[in-house]
């Protein structure tokens, strides 16, 4: 009886071994597919990074090597479909020269959504890679803005969500400290302007000429900010002071991200 019971259990053990072996094989295959998918994505990310680096250079700007990340999984399925969910591009230490003035952006993050690129375009390098929407967020350093205003001792920074200025000013033989808030104006074409109209100084003499000197100073530091040309046809829509700098939000639609210039 014991021999019969033992004999009857052996096929179950062999069945379990076959099942375990099948599961292991399936996991190995899934792992290989995932590795191949990641390798293909890495190759595409390097290709896009090279293209972005060339475009930045063509616009007379400089930056650290672009960091590119392709979103969505699996990547190979997106290649076959010719449509990619998301491409994220990170630029650091961006610098450009505009009318002789250097404007620094410590960071510029670009998010492209619903990107269309045929397999033939990727294979031959011919044709356009078009993003349905592109959103960019950049940061302009306060030091760079202060350099544009070209006033010794002037500093800019964020205060309660607004752009605050502090600067020394000689008024009628007295050295005063001017403080105030700037109005940030964004034009229809994405131009940025700083307007200082509400300045004050502790100890300011209560005479008309002192107030006139202060108003003249406010006008002298009210300037249009010469931003370098942004990549991917980005147009500035909003500007907000943050502790780390002036944050610029820009966007564009139907952008050929491999032929920007």
C-alpha positions as CSV (number, residue, x, y, z in Angstrom):
1,X,0.0,0.0,0.0
2,X,2.8,2.5,0.9
3,X,4.5,1.7,-2.4
4,X,1.4,2.4,-4.3
5,X,0.9,5.8,-2.6
6,X,4.4,6.8,-3.2
7,X,4.2,5.8,-6.8
8,X,1.0,7.8,-7.3
9,X,2.6,11.0,-6.0
10,X,5.5,11.1,-8.4
11,X,3.7,12.6,-11.4
12,X,2.5,15.5,-9.2
13,X,6.1,16.3,-8.3
14,X,7.2,16.2,-11.9
15,X,4.2,18.4,-12.8
16,X,5.3,21.0,-10.2
17,X,8.8,20.9,-11.5
18,X,7.6,21.5,-15.0
19,X,5.4,24.4,-13.8
20,X,8.3,26.0,-11.9
21,X,10.6,25.6,-14.9
22,X,8.0,27.3,-17.1
23,X,7.6,30.2,-14.7
24,X,11.4,30.6,-14.4
25,X,11.7,30.6,-18.2
26,X,8.9,33.1,-18.5
27,X,10.5,35.4,-16.0
28,X,13.8,35.1,-17.9
29,X,12.1,36.0,-21.2
30,X,10.3,39.0,-19.6
31,X,13.6,40.1,-18.1
32,X,15.3,39.9,-21.5
33,X,12.5,41.8,-23.2
34,X,12.7,44.5,-20.5
35,X,16.5,44.8,-20.9
36,X,16.2,45.1,-24.7
37,X,13.5,47.7,-24.2
38,X,15.7,49.7,-21.9
39,X,18.7,49.4,-24.2
40,X,16.7,50.7,-27.1
41,X,15.4,53.6,-25.0
42,X,18.9,54.5,-23.9
43,X,20.0,54.6,-27.5
44,X,17.1,56.9,-28.4
45,X,17.8,59.2,-25.3
46,X,21.4,59.6,-26.4
47,X,20.4,60.5,-29.9
48,X,17.9,63.1,-28.8
49,X,20.5,64.5,-26.3
50,X,23.0,64.9,-29.2
51,X,20.4,66.7,-31.2
52,X,19.5,69.1,-28.4
53,X,23.1,69.9,-27.7
54,X,23.6,70.9,-31.4
55,X,20.5,73.0,-31.3
56,X,21.6,74.8,-28.2
57,X,25.0,75.6,-29.8
58,X,23.3,76.8,-33.0
59,X,21.4,79.4,-30.9
60,X,24.6,80.8,-29.5
61,X,24.0,79.4,-26.1
62,X,25.8,77.0,-23.8
63,X,24.7,74.4,-21.2
64,X,25.8,71.3,-19.5
65,X,25.2,68.1,-21.5
66,X,21.4,67.6,-21.9
67,X,19.7,64.9,-19.8
68,X,16.9,63.1,-21.7
69,X,14.4,60.7,-20.4
70,X,11.8,58.8,-22.4
71,X,8.5,58.2,-20.6
72,X,6.1,55.4,-21.1
73,X,6.6,51.6,-21.1
74,X,7.3,49.6,-23.1
75,X,9.4,51.8,-25.3
76,X,9.6,49.4,-28.3
77,X,5.8,49.4,-28.6
78,X,5.9,53.2,-28.8
79,X,8.5,52.9,-31.6
80,X,6.3,50.6,-33.6
81,X,3.3,52.9,-33.1
82,X,5.3,56.0,-34.0
83,X,4.0,57.9,-31.0
84,X,5.7,58.6,-27.7
85,X,3.9,59.5,-24.5
86,X,6.5,61.9,-23.1
87,X,10.1,63.1,-23.6
88,X,11.7,65.0,-20.7
89,X,14.8,67.2,-21.4
90,X,16.8,68.8,-18.6
91,X,19.3,71.5,-19.3
92,X,21.6,72.9,-16.6
93,X,23.7,76.1,-16.4
94,X,22.2,77.6,-19.6
95,X,23.9,80.8,-20.7
96,X,23.2,83.0,-23.7
97,X,24.3,86.4,-24.9
98,X,21.6,88.9,-25.8
99,X,22.7,92.4,-26.9
100,X,25.9,91.8,-25.1
101,X,24.3,91.0,-21.8
102,X,24.8,87.5,-20.4
103,X,21.6,85.9,-19.1
104,X,22.0,82.8,-16.9
105,X,19.4,80.1,-16.4
106,X,20.7,77.6,-13.8
107,X,18.0,75.2,-15.0
108,X,15.6,74.7,-17.9
109,X,13.3,71.6,-17.9
110,X,11.4,70.8,-21.0
111,X,8.5,68.4,-21.1
112,X,7.3,67.2,-24.6
113,X,4.0,65.3,-24.8
114,X,2.5,63.1,-27.5
115,X,5.6,63.0,-29.7
116,X,5.2,61.7,-33.2
117,X,8.1,60.0,-35.0
118,X,7.9,57.3,-37.5
119,X,10.2,54.2,-37.4
120,X,11.7,55.3,-40.7
121,X,12.5,58.7,-39.3
122,X,14.3,57.2,-36.4
123,X,16.1,54.7,-38.6
124,X,17.2,57.2,-41.3
125,X,17.4,60.5,-39.4
126,X,15.2,62.0,-42.1
127,X,11.9,63.6,-41.3
128,X,10.4,65.4,-38.4
129,X,9.9,64.4,-34.8
130,X,6.9,66.5,-33.7
131,X,5.6,67.1,-30.2
132,X,2.0,68.0,-29.8
133,X,2.7,70.1,-26.7
134,X,5.9,71.3,-25.2
135,X,6.1,73.0,-21.7
136,X,9.3,74.5,-20.3
137,X,10.2,75.8,-16.9
138,X,13.4,77.7,-16.4
139,X,15.0,79.7,-13.6
140,X,16.8,83.0,-14.1
141,X,19.2,83.7,-11.3
142,X,18.8,87.0,-9.4
143,X,22.5,87.6,-9.7
144,X,22.1,87.6,-13.5
145,X,19.1,90.0,-13.3
146,X,21.0,92.4,-10.9
147,X,23.9,92.4,-13.4
148,X,21.5,93.6,-16.1
149,X,20.4,96.5,-13.9
150,X,24.1,97.5,-13.5
151,X,23.8,99.3,-10.1
152,X,26.5,98.8,-7.6
153,X,25.2,97.1,-4.4
154,X,21.8,96.4,-5.9
155,X,20.3,93.0,-4.9
156,X,17.1,91.2,-6.0
157,X,15.2,88.4,-4.3
158,X,11.9,86.9,-3.5
159,X,9.7,88.4,-0.7
160,X,6.2,87.1,0.0
161,X,6.0,85.8,-3.6
162,X,7.1,89.1,-5.1
163,X,10.3,90.4,-6.6
164,X,12.0,92.7,-4.1
165,X,14.9,95.1,-4.6
166,X,17.4,96.6,-2.2
167,X,19.9,99.2,-3.3
168,X,22.0,102.0,-1.9
169,X,21.3,105.5,-3.2
170,X,22.8,108.9,-2.6
171,X,20.1,111.5,-1.9
172,X,21.1,115.1,-1.2
173,X,24.4,114.0,0.4
174,X,22.9,111.1,2.4
175,X,23.5,107.4,1.7
176,X,20.1,105.8,1.9
177,X,18.9,102.2,1.4
178,X,16.2,101.9,-1.2
179,X,13.7,99.1,-0.9
180,X,10.6,98.1,-2.9
181,X,8.7,95.7,-5.1
182,X,8.9,95.2,-8.9
183,X,5.9,94.6,-11.2
184,X,6.7,91.8,-13.7
185,X,5.1,92.3,-17.1
186,X,4.9,89.5,-19.7
187,X,4.2,90.7,-23.2
188,X,2.1,88.9,-25.9
189,X,5.3,87.6,-27.5
190,X,6.8,86.4,-24.3
191,X,8.9,89.5,-23.5
192,X,9.6,90.1,-19.8
193,X,9.8,93.6,-18.3
194,X,10.6,94.7,-14.8
195,X,8.8,97.9,-13.6
196,X,9.9,99.5,-10.2
197,X,7.3,102.0,-9.3
198,X,6.8,101.6,-5.6
199,X,10.1,102.4,-4.0
200,X,10.9,103.9,-0.6
201,X,13.9,104.7,1.5
202,X,14.0,105.1,5.3
203,X,15.2,108.6,6.2
204,X,14.2,110.1,2.8
205,X,14.1,113.9,3.2
206,X,10.5,115.2,2.9
207,X,11.2,117.4,0.0
208,X,10.1,117.2,-3.6
209,X,13.6,116.9,-5.1
210,X,14.3,113.9,-2.9
211,X,11.2,112.1,-4.2
212,X,12.1,113.1,-7.7
213,X,15.6,111.5,-7.3
214,X,14.0,108.3,-6.0
215,X,11.5,108.2,-8.9
216,X,14.3,108.7,-11.4
217,X,16.2,105.8,-9.8
218,X,13.1,103.6,-10.1
219,X,12.8,104.4,-13.8
220,X,16.5,103.7,-14.4
221,X,16.3,100.2,-13.1
222,X,13.0,99.4,-14.9
223,X,14.2,97.4,-17.8
224,X,13.1,94.8,-20.4
225,X,14.8,91.5,-19.6
226,X,16.7,90.3,-22.7
227,X,16.1,86.5,-22.6
228,X,18.1,84.3,-24.9
229,X,16.0,82.5,-27.6
230,X,14.4,79.5,-25.9
231,X,14.7,76.1,-27.6
232,X,11.6,74.3,-29.1
233,X,9.9,77.6,-30.0
234,X,8.9,78.1,-26.4
235,X,7.1,81.3,-25.6
236,X,7.1,82.7,-22.1
237,X,3.6,82.7,-20.5
238,X,4.2,83.4,-16.8
239,X,7.0,84.6,-14.5
240,X,7.0,84.1,-10.8
241,X,9.6,85.0,-8.1
242,X,10.9,82.0,-6.2
243,X,13.6,81.7,-3.5
244,X,16.0,80.2,-6.0
245,X,15.4,82.7,-8.8
246,X,12.8,84.1,-11.2
247,X,10.9,81.1,-12.5
248,X,9.8,81.3,-16.2
249,X,7.0,79.1,-17.6
250,X,6.8,78.7,-21.3
251,X,4.9,76.6,-23.8
252,X,4.5,75.7,-27.5
253,X,2.4,73.5,-29.7
254,X,3.1,71.2,-32.7
255,X,6.9,71.6,-32.3
256,X,9.5,69.8,-34.5
257,X,11.9,69.0,-31.7
258,X,14.6,67.7,-34.0
259,X,14.9,70.7,-36.2
260,X,14.8,73.7,-33.9
261,X,16.6,76.8,-34.9
